């Protein structure tokens, strides 16, 4: 049997558990089959609107990475603020990174760092909700369901499945702790999960041969003819093409091919390496295959919220930042060499920064007042730092940017109209962006 199976027990606003199975192999009349999901996304997609050929890879460092020890070092600050790491020059004059990131210093001309993102929530779950959706929702820290959609889900709503390749618009290689789902947009805008069973289930079960699949398709098509005849809303009008799209996705294995690194140049696979590097290589391949949004959460050697280093922050950073540095730099170089810098945008961020002053446990605590977002590609203006934090990294010294500003920038890259509104669960129209604007310094 073919299935996509989630790994989390949370229930979204549509009442669908992430453990719900999207069964495909039987193509039965009951349940949410892959053709049904594709139909939902096709119905959601804005008919007749031009779609930009762009993608976003969202790399989320959950827990809140230290800005002072990575993308916003403060070499002139007192030792209890600057920490043990040196600042090193990048290939952009006047811009420095922490010395655990030498690879990225050589590609800074292809990157941009926003150093003055800021918000007011120091709790992990609700901070993730805020930066991932642009909406303040304190109950999220206690596990309350998401009340606003993640940009990957908005993109799935607007774009739908790729019309030529059948690749889903929003794919998650590793789910975020909270707030990366569709909320009131519905299950049709959920991510396809590609970890564990989800990836394996892109292949046919050994007991199911192609002849059986074709027979099931013939039976399903004849039964659905009856359903189309009685469908007063006309939602089945596109069933034949959607059904074909589902079979193309599975039998043609177009999405599955993107995960198969055996089809990639071995030298490129070696360049990316294992771990996070391999995930970003798969993300690049998925974007090339037609995915609009690929999410990757990475906690390194930590567990959930792995970058939440209240103690031993420097040991954690020594063990994890070099892998982050290698993976990000390799991705940026690879995308540029392939001529895809205008098509693919990489975003690297967490839900908050860390306290500028080191605590008594050699750690840094929660600090949402200043945090970073690092971007590369997407046709944006690269080779610059946007915003300036104070000399000790405590607060924005230039005007702060907020979550909705960053999300508006992503929507700009994706060609999603910022004026769009969708009805929430109560039937009230809610804008995807209420007061944010794309970050002007990043726009060409």
Buried (B, 14 or more C-beta within 10 A) or exposed (E): EBBBBBBBEBBBBBEBEBEBBBBBBBBEEEEBBBBBBBBBBBBBBBEEEEBBEBBBBBBBBBBBBBBBBBBBBBEEBEEEBBBEBEBBEBEBEEBBBBBBBBBBBBBBBBBBBBBBBBBEBBBBBBBBBBBBBBBBBBEBBEEBBBBBBBBBBBBBBBBBBBEEBBBBBBBBBBBBBBBBBBBBBBBBBBBBBBBEEBBBBBEBEEEBEEEEBEEBBEEBEEEBEEEBEEEEEEBBEBBEEBBBBBBBBBEEBBBBBBBEBEEBEEEBBEBBBEBBBBBBBBBBBBBBBBBBBBBBBBBBEBEEBBBBBBEEBBEBBBBBBBBBBBBBBBBBBBBBEEEBBBBBBBBBBBBBBBBBBBBEEBBBBBBBBBBBBBBBBBBBBBBBBBBEBBEBBBBBBEEBBBBBBBBBBBBBBBBBEBEBEBEBEEEEEBEBBEEBBBBEBBEE
